[in-house]
Amino acid sequence: MKTWMLLALITLSEATIGVFVKLTDDRIPVQTLTFYAFVFATAFLMIAIPRANKKALHLPRGNWKDTALIGALIAGQSGFFNYAMTLVPIANAVIFWSVAPFFTFILSWFFLGEKAKKSFIVIFAIALTGIVIAKPLQEGYMLGNMVALGVGAIYAAMVTYMRHEGKTETGNDIAWSLLFAALIMLPFVIVVGPGDVTGLIRYESLGLSLPVLLWAAGLGLISIGFAYFGISIVLKSISANLYSLVDVIVSPAVATLLGFLIFNEVPSSSMLYGGVLLLGAGAWLTREMSRSDPDRPAHACHVPCKR
């Protein structure tokens, strides 16, 4: 029961990425916001992981290359995903990101020699139909939709690399990878500026003003830090394949719901119908791939992984 409760909390935390990005109200450049989030997430993990494991966080000696490369991919994935959130409704970003399993299969087939099944033809046809119905090139949202599709490709590259190396999310390694991601994003603070970190945003419905930095901290601590921390624990009890299935279906749905409840974002009917087909096809493909090689790690987080 505790495992499933933690899994539910992880899914919710991953779904809050777009919420925290939008709550900053563009007061902090998105690249700088991503840097702040990585700093908060790294600090959280470096404090929480030793306490949870009851042993000190050790340097990834002999594993710096993998740690740095995964950090770079996390930086690219999160940076572009956050950027997409500033351009389109949350539903658009998470639904078009969900093409990740298809990029994962293509890269795994090309680089890892994984074989395709006949069912994959049907799955890809359903996914393509979903994308066409969702209209990624629709006026006003084309750039954000295409960025979200690109994020799916970056995420797939990270998953494929981790599958190749036989890795999954370990608390120790992911903490150092996030530190690398923060260092990669650090120059943007100079290039685009630190943002209005001391500013306040007035919320008339609440009758109070809240600091912009609060939302940057939420993005780092909740959407990234807690998500990775929870994943490193939950994968001790359930398979990466099962987690991947839950994540690819539930997280986009929850994120879309939060967009509606908090920002009154109502997805178009074409986005909803296309999204259902795309998410369903992604879940089916993930399940088929995990059956092909059940011992391989199937997932590396999109946050935020969205993740």
Secondary structure, DSSP 4 states (H G I P E B T S, - for coil): -HHHHHHHHHHHHHHTHHHHHHHTTTSS-HHHHHHHHHHHHHHHHHHHHHHHHTSPPPP-TT-HHHHHHHHHHHHHHHHHHHHHHHHS-HHHHHHHHTTHHHHHHHHHHHHS-PPP-THHHHHHHHHHHHHHHH-TT-TTTHHHHHHHHHHHHHHHHHHHHHHHHT----HHHHHHHHHHHHHHHHHHHHHH----TT-EEEETTTTEEEEHHHHHHHIIIIIIIIHHHHHHHHTTTS-HHHHHHHHHHHHHHHHHHHHHHHH-----HHHHHHHHHHHHHHHHHHHHHHHH-TTS------S----
